[in-house]
Structure formats: C-alpha cells, structure tokens
C-alpha cells in the first residue's frame, strides 16, 4: 500500500503500540475478508474495529500520526476502504446465500 513507500524497513522497532495495533488489525481484517471470499458457505466475519483503532492512534500523541501528514491521510483512506469492502463482501455473500439456499440434507 502507499504507506510502504514512506516507512522504514524496521517499522516494528519504530512503531508505537497504537500504530502496531492498527497495522496488525488491518492485516487481520484483510485476512478475514480473504477467508470469507474463499469459503463456499457464508460465514459472518468478526473484524477488528479499525475506525476505533485509528482514532486511538491519532489520540495517542504519536508524532508519526499527527493530523495532515501522509500516514494520517492514508490511514483514514485505509479504514474507509476496508470498511466499505467488508460491507460489500458481506452483502454480496448474504445475497448469494439467499439466492442459493443450502439444504441441510446434503
């Protein structure tokens, strides 16, 4: 993603706990959405609250997360994109489940 260009190779050594949490939860969300897309049966996915984690990052006082810097703008875009993607995937899967109900006898 766009953040990779501006971050050093050893982000874990430089990251605040809030930034590390946001990055880990972003990865968890992507993996959860991938799992929903790969499964043949519908399964609701519990994903981390990225918006909450992003606000915690901004409120942490981390100098790497000050308003109007690239990471802050990109972080907000990541949250918006992943929240929208999650909603669309779950809606699509639910529509597919309703259109093709699975019999319990199979």
Secondary structure in CASP SS format (residue, H / E / C, confidence):
PFRMAT SS
TARGET T0000
AUTHOR 0000-0000-0000
METHOD secondary structure of the structure
MODEL  1
X C 1.00
X C 1.00
X H 1.00
X H 1.00
X H 1.00
X H 1.00
X C 1.00
X C 1.00
X C 1.00
X C 1.00
X H 1.00
X H 1.00
X H 1.00
X H 1.00
X C 1.00
X C 1.00
X H 1.00
X H 1.00
X H 1.00
X H 1.00
X H 1.00
X H 1.00
X H 1.00
X H 1.00
X H 1.00
X H 1.00
X H 1.00
X H 1.00
X H 1.00
X H 1.00
X H 1.00
X H 1.00
X H 1.00
X H 1.00
X H 1.00
X H 1.00
X H 1.00
X H 1.00
X C 1.00
X C 1.00
X C 1.00
X C 1.00
X C 1.00
X C 1.00
X C 1.00
X C 1.00
X C 1.00
X C 1.00
X C 1.00
X H 1.00
X H 1.00
X H 1.00
X H 1.00
X H 1.00
X H 1.00
X H 1.00
X H 1.00
X H 1.00
X H 1.00
X C 1.00
X C 1.00
X C 1.00
X H 1.00
X H 1.00
X H 1.00
X C 1.00
X C 1.00
X C 1.00
X C 1.00
X H 1.00
X H 1.00
X H 1.00
X H 1.00
X H 1.00
X H 1.00
X H 1.00
X H 1.00
X H 1.00
X H 1.00
X H 1.00
X H 1.00
X H 1.00
X H 1.00
X H 1.00
X H 1.00
X H 1.00
X H 1.00
X H 1.00
X H 1.00
X H 1.00
X H 1.00
X H 1.00
X H 1.00
X H 1.00
X H 1.00
X H 1.00
X H 1.00
X H 1.00
X H 1.00
X C 1.00
X C 1.00
X C 1.00
X C 1.00
X C 1.00
X C 1.00
X C 1.00
END
